[in-house]
Amino acid sequence: MGSLLRMARLRAKVDCTEQETIAVHNPVLYFEIAVTDMDRAIAFYESIFGYSLSREQVDGYEMAFFPRADDAPGASGALAMGDVYIPSKNGAIVYFDVPDIDAVLVRATKKGAAILYPKKDLGEAGFVAEIEDSEGNRIALTQAAE
């Protein structure tokens, strides 16, 4: 699976020669996950990750925003419902970093999630798994190496 190799490289340390200059930043700022039933999706994501989403109307679309820590690395985003949002297992995959991938997989399957890619040990890069959420989207879970 090509994305596993990329994930391993993302978690690995980057070695630079004196001639290389690397701008350290995360270019992805925000994501939206398409949903068809906002109540069901909020219940799913809040129960498997254990945090509260903030529900709002934005430009006529129903949104539920994930927590965001402005002083921390990484991106945040929202669940999004409306005519332009179509859930899919075949598009971009959002990776959620979790402290205990096994616990999240248990909670997700109890909420009806299908495991699409079982937990895989990536060595120093940690662990990864993929599930189908309550709306039919493929999402991934990552955990740092123990």
C-alpha positions in Angstrom: 0.0 0.0 0.0 1.7 3.2 -1.2 0.2 5.4 1.4 1.8 3.3 4.2 5.2 4.1 2.8 4.4 7.7 2.6 3.1 7.7 6.2 6.3 6.0 7.4 8.4 8.6 5.7 6.3 11.4 7.2 6.9 10.0 10.7 10.6 9.4 10.1 13.2 12.0 10.8 14.4 14.0 7.8 18.2 14.1 7.2 19.5 17.2 5.4 22.9 17.9 3.9 24.5 21.4 4.3 23.3 22.3 0.8 19.6 21.4 1.4 17.1 23.9 2.8 13.8 22.5 4.0 11.0 24.8 5.0 9.4 23.1 8.0 5.6 23.6 7.8 2.5 21.6 7.3 0.9 22.7 4.0 -2.5 21.1 4.7 -4.5 23.5 6.9 -8.1 22.2 6.8 -10.2 19.3 5.6 -13.9 18.5 5.2 -15.4 15.0 5.5 -18.7 14.6 3.6 -21.7 13.3 5.5 -25.3 12.6 4.7 -26.7 12.4 8.3 -25.0 15.0 10.5 -26.5 13.7 13.8 -25.2 10.1 13.1 -21.8 11.4 11.9 -21.3 13.6 15.0 -22.3 10.7 17.3 -19.8 8.4 15.5 -16.8 10.8 15.5 -17.4 12.0 19.1 -17.8 8.5 20.4 -14.7 7.0 18.8 -12.3 9.9 19.4 -13.8 11.3 22.7 -14.0 15.0 21.9 -16.8 17.4 21.1 -17.5 18.8 17.6 -18.9 22.3 17.2 -22.0 22.5 15.0 -22.6 25.5 12.7 -24.2 26.7 9.5 -21.7 28.1 7.0 -22.7 29.5 3.6 -25.9 27.4 3.7 -24.0 24.1 4.6 -24.3 22.2 7.8 -20.8 21.8 9.5 -19.5 20.2 12.6 -16.0 21.4 13.4 -13.3 19.2 15.0 -11.2 20.8 17.8 -8.3 22.9 16.7 -5.2 23.9 18.7 -3.7 26.9 16.9 -0.4 26.5 18.6 0.0 22.8 17.7 1.2 21.2 14.4 -1.3 19.5 12.1 -4.6 20.4 10.5 -8.2 20.4 11.7 -11.4 20.3 9.8 -15.1 19.6 9.8 -17.9 17.2 9.0 -19.8 18.8 6.1 -23.3 18.2 4.8 -24.9 19.7 1.7 -25.4 19.2 -2.0 -21.7 19.4 -2.9 -20.6 16.8 -0.3 -20.8 13.2 -1.3 -19.3 10.5 1.1 -16.9 8.1 -0.6 -14.3 5.4 0.2 -12.6 6.2 -3.1 -11.3 9.7 -2.5 -8.8 11.4 -0.3 -8.1 9.8 3.0 -7.9 11.8 6.2 -5.5 10.4 8.8 -6.4 10.9 12.5 -3.5 10.6 15.0 -4.7 8.7 18.1 -2.9 7.7 21.3 -4.4 4.1 21.3 -5.3 2.8 17.9 -6.6 -0.5 19.4 -9.1 1.3 21.6 -10.3 3.5 18.8 -10.8 0.4 16.5 -12.9 -1.2 19.3 -15.1 1.9 19.7 -15.4 2.3 16.0 -16.6 -1.3 15.3 -19.1 -1.0 18.2 -20.5 2.0 16.3 -20.8 -0.1 13.1 -17.5 0.8 11.4 -16.0 -1.7 9.0 -12.3 -2.3 9.2 -11.0 -1.7 5.7 -7.3 -2.1 6.5 -6.4 -3.9 9.7 -3.9 -2.4 12.1 -0.4 -2.6 10.6 2.9 -2.2 12.5 5.2 0.3 10.6 8.1 -0.2 12.9 9.6 3.2 14.0 6.8 5.0 12.0 4.1 3.6 14.4 0.8 2.0 13.4 -1.9 2.5 10.9 -5.4 1.2 10.2 -8.3 2.2 7.9 -12.0 2.1 8.7 -15.3 3.0 7.0 -17.1 5.7 9.0 -20.8 5.9 9.6 -21.2 7.8 6.3 -19.3 5.5 4.0 -16.0 7.4 4.0 -12.6 5.8 4.3 -10.6 7.3 7.1 -7.3 6.3 8.6 -6.0 6.0 12.1 -2.3 6.4 13.1 -0.5 5.9 16.3 3.1 6.7 17.1 5.5 3.9 17.8 5.5 2.6 21.4 
